[in-house]
Amino acid sequence: MIRREIQSVIEEQLYKGKVVIIYGPRRVGKTTLSKQLLADQENSRYINCELLENKLALETTNSIALKSYLGNYRLIVLDEAQHINDIGRILKIIADTYPEIQIIATGSSSFELGNRISEPLTGRSREYLLYPFSLSELLNVKDHIVLDAGLEGILRFGLYPEVYGKPEGEAIEELSQISSTYLYKDILQFEMIKRPGLLLNLLNAIALQIGSEVSLNELSRMLGETVPTIQRYLDLLEKAFVIFRLRSFSRNLRKEIAKGQKIYFYDLGIRNALIRNFNPLDIRNDSGALWENFCIVERMKFNMNRRRFVNIWFWRTYDQKEVDYIEEEGGKLSAYEFKLNPTSKTRINKEFIEVYPDAALHRITKENYWEFIS
């Protein structure tokens, strides 16, 4: 059992009058985490909201009926709570009427569960995002030497709990199943997407562009769809925790790109499954992009698990000068370049340094990446 770092953060928020919401992609371990939280608490109950009998019993605004069904438990997990119609109002009733009950609700889909709880639960909830495993979590069961030795496998197969540590063939089979079955389940079910083929083609297109600036107009021409349609599908993929976007950073220079975006994947195994490329790094041409994606998403896990709320961007000018990743915390800028090969030249250019002289500059390679992600 690998203890998730967010577990300690959640435990500190229990019994403080707030509904705890745990979001995350399917198959990243939300059920396992919620059951672990239950195991550490007395007088607790687990309810799977995908089961029809639970769904029907909970779809009521009658507070007495809700209490009768929930029972006299102190801690209750509502797993996959997005399946409950009007879940936000129901959670509000429970929280207001029975403040002694601590509710933990999990959901795979932020656009479904988030939209339904945001307004009714204003001021009454604490929300947490569960990612696939982080390397710092794996340090609980392995040391740096072992993890460094397995780094190429992580860049190829990712860190989904049911994938990590499996033999290559099993990992590929599991990733193929996740990427073809579970990846789109929320989008197709809750958003009534009528063209899953377009969704898959879009994912393939952006999978080939990680680390590069993505043009909506170019994707529109490539896929034969309107820009608003492409934008909507990207929004859904982001809300379903398949991809995330970095916006361009711009403050001072006219020639800074102000509206650009780069798209990355929450898990590299999923990305590689989409393009059906699990080749070793030494025979592929996207190893640098994989390294960049890996470093950024591991940093996001680090920030989330430690409740560091920072602004993040990339930086580029129209003449192609760039910085891979920028963080701002407390008004201070930190700029990062990611190089898989420690002997590669650094591209942080004089122009960025001249315009932002107070920014801290960093170069992240295989030799020092632990300082960046843990």
KEBA-547792 format. One record per residue (C-alpha): x, y negated, z negated. Coordinates in Angstrom, 2 decimals. Example, Ala and Ser with C-alpha at 12.3 -4.5 7.8 and 13.67 -1.06 7.14 Angstrom:
BEGIN
+---------+---------+---------+
|       X |       Y |       Z |
+---------+---------+---------+
|   12.30 |    4.50 |   -7.80 |
|   13.67 |    1.06 |   -7.14 |
+---------+---------+---------+
END
This chain:
BEGIN
+---------+---------+---------+
|       X |       Y |       Z |
+---------+---------+---------+
|    0.00 |    0.00 |    0.00 |
|    1.44 |   -3.35 |    1.08 |
|    0.19 |   -6.12 |   -1.18 |
|   -1.05 |   -9.11 |    0.79 |
|    0.40 |  -12.42 |   -0.32 |
|   -2.95 |  -14.18 |   -0.13 |
|   -4.33 |  -11.80 |   -2.79 |
|   -2.68 |  -13.69 |   -5.66 |
|   -4.00 |  -17.00 |   -4.30 |
|   -7.55 |  -15.61 |   -4.13 |
|   -7.36 |  -14.09 |   -7.59 |
|   -6.54 |  -17.51 |   -9.03 |
|   -9.79 |  -18.87 |   -7.53 |
|  -12.12 |  -16.23 |   -8.92 |
|  -14.79 |  -17.18 |  -11.45 |
|  -14.46 |  -20.91 |  -10.82 |
|  -17.95 |  -21.39 |   -9.41 |
|  -16.92 |  -21.05 |   -5.74 |
|  -17.86 |  -18.49 |   -3.11 |
|  -14.62 |  -17.04 |   -1.69 |
|  -14.61 |  -16.59 |    2.10 |
|  -11.99 |  -14.39 |    3.78 |
|  -11.72 |  -14.76 |    7.54 |
|   -9.50 |  -12.94 |    9.97 |
|   -9.34 |  -10.86 |   13.14 |
|  -10.81 |   -7.39 |   13.12 |
|   -8.54 |   -4.63 |   11.87 |
|   -6.12 |   -6.87 |    9.93 |
|   -7.11 |   -5.43 |    6.55 |
|   -9.92 |   -7.63 |    5.18 |
|  -11.82 |   -4.59 |    3.88 |
|   -8.67 |   -3.15 |    2.31 |
|   -7.88 |   -6.49 |    0.68 |
|  -11.41 |   -6.94 |   -0.64 |
|  -11.45 |   -3.43 |   -2.11 |
|   -8.09 |   -4.09 |   -3.74 |
|   -9.54 |   -7.24 |   -5.31 |
|  -12.45 |   -5.15 |   -6.59 |
|  -10.13 |   -2.47 |   -7.96 |
|   -8.35 |   -5.04 |  -10.11 |
|  -11.63 |   -6.30 |  -11.62 |
|  -14.14 |   -4.63 |  -13.90 |
|  -17.89 |   -4.52 |  -13.18 |
|  -17.59 |   -5.00 |   -9.41 |
|  -19.47 |   -3.83 |   -6.30 |
|  -18.69 |   -3.47 |   -2.58 |
|  -21.46 |   -4.02 |    0.02 |
|  -20.93 |   -3.31 |    3.72 |
|  -23.16 |   -5.80 |    5.55 |
|  -22.90 |   -3.89 |    8.83 |
|  -25.14 |   -1.19 |    7.34 |
|  -28.78 |   -1.83 |    8.18 |
|  -30.12 |   -1.10 |    4.70 |
|  -27.79 |   -3.69 |    3.16 |
|  -28.49 |   -6.21 |    5.90 |
|  -32.26 |   -5.95 |    5.45 |
|  -32.08 |   -6.14 |    1.67 |
|  -29.93 |   -9.28 |    1.71 |
|  -31.88 |  -11.19 |    4.34 |
|  -34.18 |  -12.95 |    1.88 |
|  -34.25 |  -16.31 |    0.18 |
|  -36.13 |  -14.88 |   -2.81 |
|  -33.62 |  -15.29 |   -5.63 |
|  -35.26 |  -12.63 |   -7.81 |
|  -35.15 |  -10.08 |   -4.96 |
|  -31.50 |  -10.92 |   -4.32 |
|  -30.58 |  -10.48 |   -7.97 |
|  -32.49 |   -7.20 |   -8.14 |
|  -30.51 |   -5.84 |   -5.20 |
|  -27.13 |   -7.22 |   -6.24 |
|  -27.49 |   -5.91 |   -9.78 |
|  -25.63 |   -6.98 |  -12.91 |
|  -22.18 |   -6.98 |  -11.37 |
|  -19.70 |   -9.74 |  -12.10 |
|  -17.81 |   -9.53 |   -8.79 |
|  -19.45 |   -8.58 |   -5.47 |
|  -17.86 |   -8.27 |   -2.03 |
|  -20.08 |   -8.82 |    1.01 |
|  -17.95 |   -7.29 |    3.75 |
|  -18.59 |   -8.43 |    7.37 |
|  -21.09 |  -10.96 |    6.02 |
|  -21.66 |  -12.54 |    9.44 |
|  -24.16 |   -9.77 |   10.13 |
|  -26.56 |  -11.27 |    7.58 |
|  -28.95 |  -13.76 |    9.16 |
|  -28.93 |  -17.16 |    7.44 |
|  -25.94 |  -16.05 |    5.37 |
|  -24.98 |  -19.62 |    4.40 |
|  -28.31 |  -20.37 |    2.73 |
|  -28.36 |  -16.96 |    1.02 |
|  -24.87 |  -17.50 |   -0.42 |
|  -25.92 |  -20.96 |   -1.59 |
|  -28.94 |  -19.51 |   -3.41 |
|  -26.78 |  -16.89 |   -5.13 |
|  -24.11 |  -19.44 |   -6.09 |
|  -26.65 |  -21.97 |   -7.43 |
|  -28.99 |  -19.55 |   -9.16 |
|  -26.49 |  -17.02 |  -10.51 |
|  -23.19 |  -18.86 |  -11.05 |
|  -21.95 |  -15.99 |  -13.24 |
|  -21.69 |  -13.79 |  -10.11 |
|  -18.47 |  -14.17 |   -8.12 |
|  -19.13 |  -13.53 |   -4.43 |
|  -16.37 |  -12.70 |   -1.94 |
|  -17.61 |  -12.73 |    1.66 |
|  -15.46 |  -11.48 |    4.53 |
|  -15.96 |  -12.11 |    8.21 |
|  -14.16 |  -11.34 |   11.45 |
|  -15.60 |  -14.27 |   13.31 |
|  -15.00 |  -17.85 |   12.25 |
|  -17.46 |  -19.30 |   14.76 |
|  -20.27 |  -17.10 |   13.45 |
|  -19.65 |  -16.96 |    9.72 |
|  -18.06 |  -20.42 |    9.61 |
|  -20.89 |  -22.18 |   11.40 |
|  -23.49 |  -20.49 |    9.25 |
|  -21.88 |  -21.28 |    5.89 |
|  -20.23 |  -24.65 |    6.42 |
|  -23.21 |  -26.90 |    5.82 |
|  -25.14 |  -24.89 |    3.17 |
|  -21.96 |  -24.18 |    1.16 |
|  -20.42 |  -27.65 |    1.29 |
|  -18.34 |  -27.98 |   -1.87 |
|  -19.24 |  -24.46 |   -3.00 |
|  -16.66 |  -22.33 |   -1.19 |
|  -12.96 |  -21.62 |   -0.83 |
|  -11.85 |  -20.26 |    2.55 |
|   -8.80 |  -18.11 |    3.34 |
|   -7.43 |  -16.67 |    6.57 |
|   -5.94 |  -13.17 |    6.59 |
|   -3.37 |  -12.55 |    9.31 |
|   -1.73 |   -9.30 |   10.41 |
|    1.17 |   -8.35 |    8.13 |
|    3.85 |  -10.97 |    7.60 |
|    7.52 |  -10.07 |    7.36 |
|    7.67 |  -11.52 |    3.86 |
|    4.89 |   -9.12 |    2.83 |
|    6.86 |   -6.21 |    4.26 |
|    9.75 |   -7.18 |    1.98 |
|    7.71 |   -5.61 |   -0.82 |
|    8.35 |   -2.17 |    0.68 |
|   11.46 |   -2.64 |    2.86 |
|   14.68 |   -4.63 |    2.59 |
|   16.08 |   -7.25 |    4.98 |
|   18.43 |   -4.78 |    6.66 |
|   15.62 |   -2.37 |    7.57 |
|   13.36 |   -5.16 |    8.78 |
|   16.13 |   -6.73 |   10.85 |
|   16.74 |   -3.35 |   12.47 |
|   13.04 |   -3.08 |   13.33 |
|   12.71 |   -6.61 |   14.68 |
|   12.59 |   -5.56 |   18.33 |
|    9.75 |   -3.16 |   17.56 |
|    7.81 |   -6.00 |   15.93 |
|    8.30 |   -8.20 |   19.00 |
|    7.00 |   -5.35 |   21.17 |
|    4.22 |   -3.86 |   19.02 |
|    3.30 |   -6.59 |   16.56 |
|    2.22 |   -6.33 |   12.92 |
|   -1.33 |   -5.02 |   12.83 |
|   -1.61 |   -2.81 |    9.71 |
|   -2.73 |    0.23 |   11.72 |
|    0.10 |   -0.26 |   14.22 |
|    3.16 |   -1.19 |   12.18 |
|    5.47 |    1.73 |   11.47 |
|    3.73 |    4.11 |   13.87 |
|    5.67 |    6.04 |   16.54 |
|    5.79 |    4.20 |   19.86 |
|    3.15 |    6.32 |   21.56 |
|    0.68 |    6.00 |   18.68 |
|    1.32 |    2.25 |   18.42 |
|    0.58 |    1.74 |   22.11 |
|   -2.60 |    3.81 |   21.91 |
|   -3.82 |    1.90 |   18.85 |
|   -3.07 |   -1.47 |   20.43 |
|   -4.82 |   -0.46 |   23.62 |
|   -7.92 |    0.41 |   21.63 |
|   -7.88 |   -2.80 |   19.62 |
|   -7.32 |   -4.98 |   22.68 |
|  -10.04 |   -3.29 |   24.72 |
|  -12.69 |   -2.60 |   22.07 |
|  -12.39 |   -4.72 |   18.96 |
|  -10.78 |   -7.86 |   20.34 |
|  -13.87 |   -9.20 |   22.06 |
|  -16.56 |   -7.66 |   19.86 |
|  -17.48 |  -10.83 |   18.00 |
|  -17.42 |  -13.01 |   21.09 |
|  -19.51 |  -10.65 |   23.18 |
|  -21.96 |   -9.92 |   20.37 |
|  -22.52 |  -13.34 |   18.88 |
|  -21.90 |  -15.71 |   21.77 |
|  -23.70 |  -13.67 |   24.41 |
|  -20.81 |  -13.90 |   26.86 |
|  -22.12 |  -12.53 |   30.13 |
|  -18.78 |  -12.32 |   31.93 |
|  -16.30 |  -10.26 |   29.92 |
|  -14.24 |   -9.88 |   33.08 |
|  -13.51 |  -13.60 |   33.08 |
|  -12.53 |  -13.40 |   29.41 |
|  -10.04 |  -10.64 |   30.15 |
|   -8.63 |  -12.43 |   33.22 |
|   -8.18 |  -15.59 |   31.18 |
|   -6.39 |  -13.70 |   28.43 |
|   -4.07 |  -12.10 |   30.96 |
|   -3.31 |  -15.49 |   32.49 |
|   -2.42 |  -17.15 |   29.20 |
|   -0.53 |  -14.06 |   27.99 |
|    1.89 |  -14.65 |   30.84 |
|    2.36 |  -18.28 |   29.82 |
|    3.26 |  -18.12 |   26.12 |
|    5.92 |  -20.67 |   25.32 |
|    4.94 |  -22.75 |   28.36 |
|    2.58 |  -25.68 |   28.59 |
|   -0.84 |  -24.54 |   29.77 |
|   -2.84 |  -26.54 |   32.30 |
|   -6.62 |  -26.17 |   32.19 |
|   -6.82 |  -27.36 |   35.80 |
|   -4.34 |  -24.69 |   36.86 |
|   -6.28 |  -21.98 |   34.98 |
|   -9.47 |  -23.27 |   36.59 |
|   -8.01 |  -22.94 |   40.08 |
|   -6.44 |  -19.55 |   39.33 |
|   -9.66 |  -18.04 |   37.96 |
|  -12.13 |  -19.88 |   40.17 |
|  -14.03 |  -21.36 |   37.22 |
|  -14.80 |  -24.87 |   36.03 |
|  -12.56 |  -26.56 |   33.47 |
|  -15.42 |  -26.78 |   30.90 |
|  -15.97 |  -23.02 |   31.19 |
|  -12.26 |  -22.34 |   30.70 |
|  -12.22 |  -24.68 |   27.72 |
|  -15.24 |  -22.95 |   26.16 |
|  -13.70 |  -19.51 |   26.53 |
|  -10.42 |  -20.72 |   25.03 |
|  -12.34 |  -22.19 |   22.09 |
|  -14.07 |  -18.86 |   21.51 |
|  -10.81 |  -16.92 |   21.68 |
|   -9.28 |  -19.28 |   19.17 |
|  -12.24 |  -19.03 |   16.82 |
|  -12.06 |  -15.24 |   17.06 |
|   -8.39 |  -15.39 |   15.95 |
|   -7.00 |  -13.96 |   19.18 |
|   -5.02 |  -17.08 |   20.16 |
|   -4.05 |  -20.40 |   18.65 |
|   -2.98 |  -23.65 |   20.27 |
|   -0.26 |  -26.21 |   19.64 |
|   -0.98 |  -29.76 |   20.74 |
|    1.70 |  -32.11 |   21.99 |
|    3.24 |  -34.64 |   19.64 |
|    3.38 |  -38.26 |   20.79 |
|    3.91 |  -41.55 |   18.98 |
|    6.38 |  -43.81 |   20.67 |
|    7.39 |  -43.04 |   24.23 |
|    5.25 |  -43.70 |   27.29 |
|    6.73 |  -40.66 |   28.93 |
|    5.83 |  -38.34 |   26.08 |
|    3.10 |  -35.89 |   27.08 |
|    0.16 |  -36.86 |   24.90 |
|   -2.50 |  -34.29 |   25.82 |
|   -0.57 |  -31.11 |   26.52 |
|   -1.14 |  -27.75 |   24.85 |
|    0.70 |  -24.47 |   24.43 |
|   -1.10 |  -21.23 |   23.63 |
|    0.23 |  -18.41 |   21.46 |
|   -1.11 |  -15.11 |   20.18 |
|   -1.73 |  -14.22 |   16.55 |
|   -0.18 |  -10.83 |   17.26 |
|    2.44 |   -9.95 |   19.87 |
|    1.32 |   -6.35 |   20.09 |
|   -2.08 |   -7.53 |   21.33 |
|   -0.42 |   -9.88 |   23.80 |
|    1.80 |   -7.13 |   25.19 |
|   -1.16 |   -4.73 |   25.38 |
|   -3.08 |   -7.23 |   27.50 |
|   -0.29 |   -7.37 |   30.10 |
|    0.57 |   -3.67 |   29.57 |
|    4.22 |   -4.39 |   28.94 |
|    5.87 |   -2.70 |   25.96 |
|    9.31 |   -2.54 |   27.57 |
|   12.45 |   -3.01 |   25.47 |
|   13.68 |   -6.60 |   25.22 |
|   16.79 |   -6.05 |   27.32 |
|   14.78 |   -5.25 |   30.45 |
|   12.10 |   -7.94 |   30.24 |
|   12.13 |  -11.60 |   31.19 |
|    9.89 |  -12.91 |   28.42 |
|   11.98 |  -12.05 |   25.35 |
|   12.63 |  -15.74 |   24.61 |
|    8.91 |  -16.49 |   24.72 |
|    8.21 |  -13.52 |   22.43 |
|   10.76 |  -14.84 |   19.95 |
|    9.20 |  -18.30 |   20.01 |
|    5.69 |  -16.90 |   19.46 |
|    6.96 |  -14.64 |   16.67 |
|    8.72 |  -17.45 |   14.80 |
|    5.77 |  -19.83 |   15.02 |
|    3.11 |  -17.34 |   13.91 |
|    5.30 |  -16.07 |   11.04 |
|    5.77 |  -19.69 |    9.95 |
|    1.99 |  -20.15 |   10.06 |
|    1.58 |  -17.10 |    7.81 |
|    4.21 |  -18.52 |    5.44 |
|    2.43 |  -21.89 |    5.30 |
|   -1.04 |  -20.38 |    4.84 |
|   -0.03 |  -17.93 |    2.12 |
|    1.73 |  -20.69 |    0.18 |
|   -1.04 |  -23.23 |    0.79 |
|    1.27 |  -25.59 |    2.68 |
|   -1.08 |  -27.76 |    4.71 |
|    1.14 |  -29.23 |    7.42 |
|    0.57 |  -30.71 |   10.86 |
|    2.15 |  -28.75 |   13.71 |
|    2.94 |  -29.68 |   17.33 |
|    5.36 |  -29.19 |   20.18 |
|    7.07 |  -32.11 |   21.95 |
|    7.73 |  -32.64 |   25.64 |
|    8.35 |  -35.47 |   28.05 |
|    7.26 |  -35.69 |   31.66 |
|   10.85 |  -35.03 |   32.74 |
|   10.77 |  -31.66 |   30.88 |
|   12.74 |  -32.54 |   27.76 |
|   11.22 |  -30.63 |   24.87 |
|   11.21 |  -29.41 |   21.29 |
|    9.59 |  -26.03 |   20.64 |
|    7.92 |  -26.76 |   17.31 |
|    7.43 |  -29.73 |   14.98 |
|    6.06 |  -29.83 |   11.45 |
|    4.99 |  -32.91 |    9.53 |
|    4.60 |  -32.77 |    5.77 |
|    4.34 |  -35.82 |    3.57 |
|    5.18 |  -38.08 |    6.52 |
|    8.48 |  -36.27 |    7.20 |
|    9.17 |  -34.58 |   10.54 |
|   11.06 |  -31.32 |   11.02 |
|   11.90 |  -30.19 |   14.56 |
|   12.76 |  -26.61 |   15.50 |
|   14.26 |  -24.83 |   18.48 |
|   13.97 |  -21.04 |   18.74 |
|   16.76 |  -19.00 |   20.33 |
|   16.73 |  -15.21 |   20.33 |
|   20.38 |  -15.23 |   21.36 |
|   22.45 |  -16.99 |   18.67 |
|   25.07 |  -18.00 |   21.27 |
|   22.56 |  -19.85 |   23.48 |
|   22.84 |  -23.61 |   23.74 |
|   20.41 |  -25.76 |   21.77 |
|   18.14 |  -28.01 |   23.80 |
|   17.13 |  -30.57 |   21.14 |
|   17.98 |  -33.63 |   23.18 |
|   19.32 |  -37.05 |   22.41 |
|   16.10 |  -38.74 |   23.42 |
|   14.08 |  -37.09 |   20.66 |
|   16.79 |  -37.87 |   18.11 |
|   16.92 |  -41.50 |   19.20 |
|   13.15 |  -41.97 |   18.98 |
|   12.72 |  -39.99 |   15.74 |
|   16.05 |  -40.49 |   13.94 |
|   14.66 |  -39.42 |   10.56 |
|   13.51 |  -36.02 |   11.79 |
|   15.31 |  -32.98 |   10.42 |
|   16.61 |  -30.75 |   13.24 |
|   16.83 |  -26.96 |   13.00 |
|   17.86 |  -24.09 |   15.26 |
|   16.25 |  -20.72 |   14.49 |
|   17.96 |  -17.53 |   15.68 |
|   18.13 |  -13.91 |   14.57 |
|   20.91 |  -14.96 |   12.20 |
|   18.88 |  -17.41 |   10.11 |
|   15.16 |  -16.77 |   10.77 |
|   14.50 |  -15.50 |    7.26 |
|   15.08 |  -19.02 |    5.96 |
|   12.27 |  -20.21 |    8.24 |
|    9.62 |  -17.55 |    7.56 |
|   10.05 |  -16.59 |    3.90 |
+---------+---------+---------+
END
